[in-house]
């Protein structure tokens, strides 16, 4: 069950710490060789993303940016009415892109809003491309905006129907590519799950 207390980045163990304490077991045959440097900066945690005190959280938004269900609605409710006022001035956001706003009443300083794809069984490659774009655009925008500690919600795995396991692999792969390329841009990166299916998916995707 998600905790209601505010958590800082120091409260969330890194992958390296989880492996060292045997709370996480390394995969027998990872698709990529694990990086100790990156595992010391990346975390996965289950809980309420609106309770995290860091530079920015990533919202799984809809194209209007005006709030909706799931984590999108939770973030808007926690941020207060000023968030939707700022979002209304942006004029929406296309699928696969990202926009950044202030965090207002959230513990996080900023919110990065990204619009994930509705999963298409007839064109899974296009869905994959768009979801990868969401993670890459969010990371690039956050780094450009001076964000050093960033937490992602699970994008498109709710009502948009993206398979959790595939989505977790895309999230981890895209983050690894970004962190390999921009070593100092994001100092701490957290993947936040809320549903058990997403939590289990990250167990299969982590290096």
ABEGO torsion letter per residue (X at the ends): XBBABBBBAAABBBAAAAAAAGABBBBABBABBBBAAAAAABBBBBEBAAABBBABBBBBBBAAGAEBBEAAAAAAAAAEAAAAAAAAAAGEBBBGBBBBBBAEABABABBBBBBBBBBBAABAAAAAAAAAAAAAAAAAAAAAAGBABBBBBBBGABAAGBBAAAAAAAAAAAAAAAAAABAAABABBBBBBABAAAAAAAAAABX
